Amino acid sequence: MPDASRAQNVTELLLSWGQGDTAALDRLVPLLYDDLRRVARGHLRRERPGHSLQATALVHEVFLRLVDVDRMTLKSRAHFFALSARLMRQILVDHARRQRASKRGGSATVISLNEASGAAAPTSTSSVDVLALDEALDALSSLDARQCRVVELRFFAGLNIPEAADALGVSTATVEREWAMAKAWLHQRLSTPQEPSAG
Amino acid sequence: MTLPREAWARLKEAFEGARALALDARPAYLAEVCKGDEALRREVELLLAHNDQAASFLETPAMQLDDSLVAKSLEGQCIGPYQIATLIGTGGMGEVYSARDTKLNRIVALKVLPDQFALNPARSARFTREAQLLATLNHPNIGAIYGLEESHGAQALVLELVEGETLAEQVARGPLPLARALAIARQIADALDAAHKKGIIHRDLKPANVKVTPDGVVKVLDFGLAKAVGDDDSTWDLGHSPMAILGKTGDGMILGTAAYMSPEQARGNPVDKRTDIWAFGCVLYELLTGRAAFARETVADTLAAIVERDPEWTALPPATPPTIIRLLRHCLEKEIARRVNDAPNVRLAIDEEPSSNRLPAEHAASIAVLAFTDMSAARDQAWFCDGVAEEIINALAPLKGLRVAARTSAFSFKGKGDDLRTIGRKLNVTTVLDGSVRRSGDRVRITVQLNDVADGFQLWSERYDRELKDIFDVQDEIAKAIADRLRVTLAGGRDDRLVGQATTNMEAYQLYLKGRGLVDRRGANVPIGLDLLRKAVELDPGYSLAWAGVSDALTVMAYSGAAAGAQSKAEAIAAAKRSIELDPTSATGHTALACATLLYENNRAMARQEFERALEFSPNYGMGRMWYALFYFQWARGEFELGITEARRALDNDPLSAYVMTNLGLCLFTAGQLDEAIQTCRRAVQQDPESFVARWALGHSLALAGRFDDAISTLEAAAEMSGRHSLAITALAGAFGQVGKLAEAHALHRELMDRATRDYVSPTHLALTAEAAGDRDEAMAFARRAWDEREPSFILWARHFPQYRTLQTDPRFVAILREMNEP
C-alpha cells in the first residue's frame, strides 16, 4: 500500500478510535505493529543507518509516515504514541526471545544493569536482560498500570517527558514522579536476585 | 513479594513525600507517615536508596542502547588505509570516527555505515552513486567528501575533518550579533548555491550541520547524505524527510532535525532546493533570536507548528533591518511556490546589508607575533630580535585553541610600516604582538604590546629589564601572559614552562640565533651560518636545536651542490642523531635526521618514519611538512598528488612565506601542473624579490611550459643575484639546450668546468650542463660519478626532477636508477 493511502487509513482509524469506535483499534493494531516491527527489525539488524533511525526517533518516523499531520488532533496523537509504545515493548521482547532461542542462552540483547544505568562496568555480574525487565514490568503493571505505561513510553518508545505526558494526557510533573518511582522500583527488583531466568 | 494495592498506595505516598524532601528531613517525615509500620518504613528507605542509584537507569532508550553498544567496537581498527581513532559522534546516519589516513598522514573523519548496509547490493550501489556525485562538490563552504572506503563488508565515507564549533553550539550561548549572523548566512547561501547548481539538495540543513572553523570559514556538512543513505524499499525516502531525531543533550532530550523540516517534508511530499531555503530561513532566524523558529516540546507539536504556525517575529532583535526580516518571511513561506526560489536571491538580499561582508575569526583566539624592532645603539641585533620573537611563536604554536601565524609570514611585515588592520587581515588574526629589543652588553630591555586588530585597543603591554641570561624566562613570561590575555588554557599547570631553557650558555644561544638566521637565508650564507652553529655546539654540547641546525646546514649545502656529500655525511647524520638524543620530542631534530638519511643514505623508509615522527610531535612545524612534501613524496617517491596536498597544507599554515610558496611551485612543476606552478612561483617572486630560489623555480616552470624567452631571462636574473650559483647555471644551460642554443649551453658548461678546477662543483650539475651542451657521453660519466659518490644532489633529483628526463632515456642512466632503487 502506498504511503499516502496508508496514511489516510491510519489517520482515519486513529480519529474513529478517538471517537469511541473500538473496532477501529482492532484494525489499527496490526497496521501499526507491522510497520513498527519492520522498522525496528531493520534497525536491530543494523541494515539501516543508526542516526537517521536512532531508535528514539523510531516511533516518530512511523508517525510521520503513517499519519497525516494536518489532520491529527491532540487526542489522536496521544493514542498513537501510547499504542506505539506498547507495541514497541512487544517487538523488542519478541526480538530478545528469538535471539535467546537461536543462540541457546545467548545474550545479544542483554542490557546489563550497569550499562543501562550509564556506568562503565560491562563486566559486572549484575545484569538483566530485556526479558527480565519485561517480567518486572508485568509485576509493576499489576500494582501501578500508569507507571508501567510511563516506562514503555520512555524506555521502549524513547519519548521525552513532555511527549510521554502528552501521550498519557497528564501533566509533566506527574510523569516525572511516576517515572522516578518506577525506575527505583525496577532497579530494586532487577538487582535483587529473583528466581533464575532461563539460561 | 507482591504488595497488595493498598500497601502500594501507602508506599507510593511515603516515597514521593520523602523524595521531595531534603535528606536530613526525611527520617522525621518517615517516622510520622509510617506511624510505626516498620516494614513499610524499610521498604520506603530501600526504594529511596535505589532511587539514588537509578539516576540514569533506563534513561537511554532501549534501541539507542543497542546502537551505542555496537558503535564502540570499531575504535583501533583499520578500514583500508584509515586507522580509526575515536568515536566523535553519531551524526548523519552512522557512527563518525576520527581516523588517521596512513597514506596521506592526515586526520580525516570517517562515517562508518552499518555492515548490513554493504550487503544489500542495490542499496550499496545507490549509495556509491550518490557518494560519487557528492564527491564532485568542491566548494570552500562545503565539508568535502574525500572518498568511499570498503573493507570487510564495512562501508565508510571519508570526509574532511572540520574543526571548530557548530552553529548549534554557538547559538546555545545566545543570539549572534547581526553582522556575524549575516556573514555566516551569506556563506551558507554560497554553499547552497554551489550544491544546487549541481542538482544536489542538502535536505537536512540545521545549525548542528554547520561549523565555523577557527579561521572563520563556514562549512556546511553532510550535504545530501540524507538521500544517499535513504531507504529503498518504499516510496518513503529519507530524501523526503530526514527524520525527527532526538538528540541527547545535557539534562534532557531536545528536538533535533524535526524543527528544521520544511512543511513539505513534514507532510512527506517531494522536496526540491526550496526545502533547503526553508531550512536556511530557520537557521538564520535561530542565529538572530537564539531560539529555533518552530521547535516545541514534542516532535508532534513541532510538526504541527511547522505546518500551521508563523515563527514569533517579535523575537527578532529590534535592530534587524527590514530587508532581512523580509528575507526571513520569504524563506519561511509555507507554500513552496511562494518561497524565495533560489540561493542567489538569498545572497542578493543579504548583500544589500552592508554589515554582512566580513566574518572575523573572532571566536577563536589568533595571534601574529611580529619581528621585534631592534632598538640597540648599533642596530646590529636583528638576528637576536628575530630569535626572541620566533621562540615565542614556537612556544605558542602547540597551544590548543590558539592559532598562531607562522614565522615567515608574520615576519614579512618587518620594516614595512603596515597598520595593524592590514596585518590582521592579511594574516587573518585577531591580535598582534609587537615588540622591541634593546641590548647593551649583558643587559636586555624588551618591551612588548599586544593589540586587538579590530579596534587597535591595547590588550597588554610590559617592559622587561633583565640580564641576558634570563632571556628564556622573559620569553616564557611573555608567552604565558599572551595565553592568559587570550584566555587560552595551558595543558600543564601554570608552572610548566612554555619556553624551555634551550641552553644556559648565552654565547651559544646568540651564535645559534645568528647561525640559524643565516642558514635560512640560503645560498652563500649557509657556510657562514654553519660555522656559527658548530661553535654553538662546541660551547654547549647539550644544545639540541643547535645540533639540528648543524645537520640542516650540511644537508642544505650538500643537496644544492655547494659541497661534496661524502665529506659532510658522517657529521650531518651524527649531528641529527645527537639532537634527537638530547631532545627526543624535537620536531626539528627528527626532520633533520629525515633529510640527512634521505639525501645522504638514500634511505627512504627511515626518512618517512622520521618525517612522520616530527609531524606527530609538532604538526605545525612547517619546514618539516614542506620537506616531507617536496623531498620525500615529490622527488623520492614520485607521489605527486600527495606531495602537492602536503605542500598546500604547509602553505595554509604559512601563507606569506616565499620559500613555502616556491616549494609548492616546485611540487606543481614536477607534477606537470605548469600553469599553476608558474602562478605560484610568480607569487613567490613577488613576495620575496630577493629569493633566487623562487626565480630559479619560476624559470624551470617557464622552460617546461615552452616559454623559453621568459625562462631564460628569469634564470639569468637568478644566476646573477645568486653569484652564479651552480643550481641557476644548470637550469639556464638546460633552457639554452632546449632551444638549440648549444653554444650558450656549452659556455655555461665550460664555466662550471673551470670552476671545478678551483672549487667544488657537484658532478650532478656537470652532468646536466654537459647534457644541455649536447655531450651525452660526458653527461653519463658525470652522472655515474655522482651516484658512485652518493651525491645528495643526485639522490634528491635524479628520479623525478623534470630536467633529468632526457638523461633518463639513456640505458646507462636507467642502470643507475635501478641501483638507486634497490632496497
Interface residues (C-beta under 8 A of the other chain):
Chain A: P2 D3 A4 A7 A40 H43 L44 R45 R46 E47 R48 P49 G50 H51 S52 L53 Q54 A55 T56 A57 L58 H60 E61 F63 L64 R65 D68 V69 D70 M72 R77 F81 M88 L92 T109 I111 L113 E115 A116 S117 G118 V130 A139 S142 L143 D144 V151 R154 F155 F156 A157 G158 L159 N160 I161 P162 E163 D166 R177 A180 M181 K183 A184 W185 L186 H187 Q188 S191
Chain B: T2 L3 R5 W8 K12 F15 E16 R19 L46 L47 L48 H50 N51 Q53 A54 A55 S56 F57 L58 E59 T60 P61 A62 M63 Q64 L65 D66 D67 L69 V70 A71 T90 G91 G92 M93 G94 E95 L113 P114 D115 Q116 F117 N120 A226 V229 D231 S234 T235 W236 L238 S241 P242 M243 A244 I245 L246 G252 M253 G256 A258 A266 R267 G268 E297 T298 V299 A300 D301 L303 A304 V307
